[in-house]
C-alpha cells in the first residue's frame, strides 16, 4: 500500500478529517490500475476523492473519521438476518 502510513504525521494535522483507503480503477493522476493508497484528507480533499470515485477513476475501500489524530472507522449498518 502506498500513500500515507497509519502513523504518519499527516494524521495529526488540524485539517485532517478523513482517512480513506482507495483502489485505482483506471490510470489517473493518483496512480495505475490496481494500486492501493491510504490518505489523510481535509473536507475538500475528501470531496475530490468522492468525485474521482464517481468518475470511475478510483474506488474507496474504507473510510474513517479523524479527530485529533484518532481514527473512528465508519461502520456499515448491520443487515438483519431473516
trRosetta pair geometry for C-beta under 8 A, 3 or more apart (Angstrom, degrees):
i j d omega theta_ij theta_ji phi_ij phi_ji
1 21 7.4 -39 -146 -142 135 108
1 36 4.9 -55 -116 100 81 105
1 37 6.8 145 -172 -108 80 22
1 38 5.7 45 159 -15 125 105
2 31 7.1 127 62 -81 145 154
2 35 6.4 -13 20 178 125 111
2 36 7.1 142 24 86 75 53
2 37 5.1 -38 78 -103 82 77
2 38 7.7 177 87 21 35 72
3 37 3.7 101 -39 -167 131 86
3 38 4.4 177 85 55 126 53
3 39 5.1 -88 -171 -64 135 70
4 8 4.3 -121 -171 40 90 160
4 10 5.0 -83 -126 49 140 136
4 11 7.2 152 158 -48 133 83
4 38 5.3 -104 63 105 73 88
4 39 5.6 105 11 -118 113 36
4 40 5.3 -67 80 -1 170 91
5 8 4.2 131 55 -50 76 96
5 38 7.4 85 -98 79 15 132
6 11 7.4 45 177 -65 39 146
6 38 7.0 -42 -66 149 67 159
7 11 7.2 -84 -157 14 20 146
8 11 5.6 122 73 -14 70 97
8 40 7.0 -157 80 -4 116 128
9 12 5.9 -60 -165 37 54 105
9 13 7.4 76 140 -44 72 86
10 13 5.6 -28 -160 -5 47 119
10 16 6.0 128 154 -82 71 138
10 40 4.2 160 125 53 106 129
11 16 6.0 -166 -149 130 25 165
11 19 7.2 14 -116 -85 90 123
11 40 5.1 -151 -86 -87 51 155
11 66 6.3 -144 -159 -144 71 135
11 69 5.3 76 131 -137 95 71
11 71 7.8 -53 -153 -58 120 96
12 16 7.2 51 40 34 10 139
12 68 7.7 11 -136 179 71 42
12 69 4.3 6 -97 -86 78 112
13 16 4.5 102 64 -17 89 104
13 40 7.0 133 34 123 109 130
15 42 4.2 -27 160 -97 105 110
16 19 7.6 35 176 -65 108 79
16 40 4.3 -6 -140 162 124 113
16 41 6.9 96 -136 55 66 17
16 42 6.7 -75 -90 -73 32 57
16 66 4.8 -44 132 99 95 149
17 41 7.0 -54 54 97 72 63
17 42 6.0 62 14 -147 101 38
17 43 5.5 12 47 -57 148 72
17 46 6.9 -77 81 -21 102 136
17 65 6.9 -35 171 -154 66 72
17 66 5.7 -174 -159 55 14 91
18 40 7.3 156 84 -158 49 47
18 41 4.7 -26 69 64 100 94
18 42 7.7 2 25 99 93 4
18 43 7.4 112 -11 -92 115 42
18 45 7.3 -162 56 85 114 98
18 46 4.3 74 30 -83 158 129
18 49 8.0 -149 111 36 141 144
18 63 6.7 -31 -164 -160 101 92
18 64 7.4 141 -161 76 53 47
18 65 6.7 -42 -102 -115 57 44
18 66 6.3 -116 -38 7 9 100
19 38 7.0 3 -177 -174 93 91
19 39 7.2 178 -149 90 52 43
19 40 5.3 -21 -98 -100 79 69
19 41 7.5 161 -90 16 28 77
19 63 7.2 146 80 -159 57 43
19 64 4.5 -12 58 60 105 97
19 65 7.8 -22 17 56 84 2
19 66 5.4 102 -29 -53 96 111
19 71 5.8 -38 25 -120 147 110
20 38 7.3 179 91 -147 45 49
20 39 5.6 -8 57 58 86 88
20 41 6.5 0 8 5 107 125
20 46 7.1 142 -31 -119 129 83
20 49 5.8 137 47 164 166 163
20 60 5.3 -62 -162 -137 120 106
20 62 7.1 165 -153 86 50 52
20 63 5.3 -7 -105 -104 78 73
20 64 7.9 -172 -74 24 40 65
21 36 6.5 12 179 -179 93 104
21 37 7.1 178 -150 90 53 43
21 38 5.0 -19 -100 -97 79 77
21 60 7.3 106 73 -163 48 62
21 61 4.7 -55 101 63 95 105
21 62 4.6 22 38 46 110 91
21 63 7.9 -133 24 -61 69 42
22 30 7.7 -31 94 165 130 163
22 36 7.0 176 90 -149 40 62
22 37 5.6 -12 58 59 85 89
22 39 7.4 -11 11 13 109 108
22 49 6.7 -144 -57 -161 149 115
22 53 7.6 -121 -133 -78 125 102
22 58 4.7 27 168 168 129 124
22 59 6.3 157 -158 77 80 39
22 60 5.1 -45 -97 -101 91 51
22 61 6.1 168 -109 2 28 84
23 34 7.0 -21 -173 -146 99 23
23 35 7.3 164 -151 85 58 38
23 36 5.1 -27 -97 -97 74 80
23 58 6.6 158 80 -161 39 76
23 59 5.1 -16 59 58 91 94
23 61 5.6 73 -15 -45 99 117
24 27 7.2 47 161 -97 128 32
24 28 6.6 -158 -148 30 108 96
24 30 5.7 -168 -93 90 114 114
24 31 4.8 -132 -45 76 155 93
24 32 6.2 120 96 91 150 24
24 33 5.6 -130 113 -107 98 29
24 34 6.6 -33 68 30 90 28
24 35 4.8 22 19 53 122 84
24 36 7.7 -138 2 -75 77 33
24 37 7.5 62 -38 -4 94 108
24 57 7.1 -40 -149 158 72 69
24 58 5.4 -45 -109 -104 46 85
25 33 6.5 -11 154 -126 19 85
25 56 5.8 -105 94 169 143 64
25 57 6.1 153 50 158 97 17
25 58 5.7 -175 3 -100 91 21
25 59 5.5 88 -53 -21 114 96
26 33 5.6 -1 -114 -83 30 105
26 56 6.5 29 11 129 121 90
26 57 5.9 -88 56 -127 86 51
27 31 7.6 -100 -134 120 60 37
27 32 5.3 -9 -104 -124 89 57
27 33 5.8 -60 -50 -30 67 84
28 31 7.4 12 60 43 69 38
28 52 7.0 146 126 -152 165 113
28 57 4.2 34 -44 -159 157 122
28 58 7.1 -95 38 -41 141 93
30 35 7.7 -168 124 84 94 121
30 37 6.4 -113 176 -2 118 156
30 52 7.4 72 -23 -168 132 156
30 57 7.3 119 18 147 117 115
30 58 6.3 20 39 -68 155 134
31 35 4.1 -75 128 67 141 148
31 37 6.7 158 -1 -45 139 123
32 35 5.3 90 61 -16 69 119
36 61 7.2 -11 -138 1 111 147
39 45 7.2 -132 143 155 128 130
39 49 7.3 -175 69 -83 138 140
40 66 6.2 44 -145 -45 101 165
41 44 8.0 -133 171 72 97 53
41 45 3.3 -141 -159 99 104 123
41 46 4.7 144 109 -55 131 72
41 49 6.4 -100 -69 -16 172 133
42 45 4.7 99 45 7 70 103
42 46 7.1 -129 94 -6 37 87
43 46 5.7 -55 -150 35 31 113
43 47 6.6 35 151 -21 64 102
44 47 5.6 -50 -151 32 34 113
44 48 6.6 35 150 -18 64 103
45 48 5.6 -53 -152 35 35 113
45 49 6.5 36 149 -20 66 103
46 49 5.5 -50 -148 35 35 113
46 50 6.4 37 152 -19 66 102
47 50 5.7 -52 -149 36 32 111
47 51 6.4 36 150 -21 64 104
48 51 5.5 -52 -148 35 33 114
48 52 6.4 37 151 -21 65 103
49 52 5.6 -50 -149 35 33 114
49 53 6.5 36 150 -21 63 103
49 58 7.1 -65 -160 80 75 137
49 60 6.5 82 150 -76 114 116
50 53 5.5 -51 -151 34 34 114
50 54 6.5 36 150 -19 65 103
50 60 7.6 -20 -93 -27 60 139
51 54 5.6 -53 -150 35 34 112
51 55 6.4 30 151 -16 65 107
52 55 5.7 -57 -148 39 32 111
52 57 4.5 -73 -174 63 85 119
52 58 4.9 22 130 27 113 108
53 56 7.8 51 178 -67 32 21
53 57 7.4 -89 -75 54 25 73
53 58 5.6 -64 -83 81 65 77
53 59 6.1 96 -132 -110 95 37
53 60 5.6 -40 -85 -12 144 94
60 63 6.0 28 163 -58 127 104
62 73 7.1 -33 179 -142 111 104
62 74 7.9 172 -173 49 67 91
63 73 7.6 118 90 -153 48 61
63 74 4.8 0 89 22 97 127
64 71 4.4 19 146 -169 145 98
64 72 5.9 153 -173 70 88 39
64 73 4.5 -48 -102 -94 101 50
64 74 6.3 -152 -98 -6 40 73
65 71 7.4 140 73 -159 47 49
65 72 4.4 -20 60 64 97 103
65 74 7.0 99 -22 -56 85 86
66 69 7.0 6 -173 -106 96 13
66 70 7.2 152 -154 72 54 41
66 71 6.1 -24 -99 -98 69 61
66 72 7.7 -171 -76 21 24 80
67 70 5.5 -27 69 60 76 93
67 72 6.5 20 10 -6 108 121
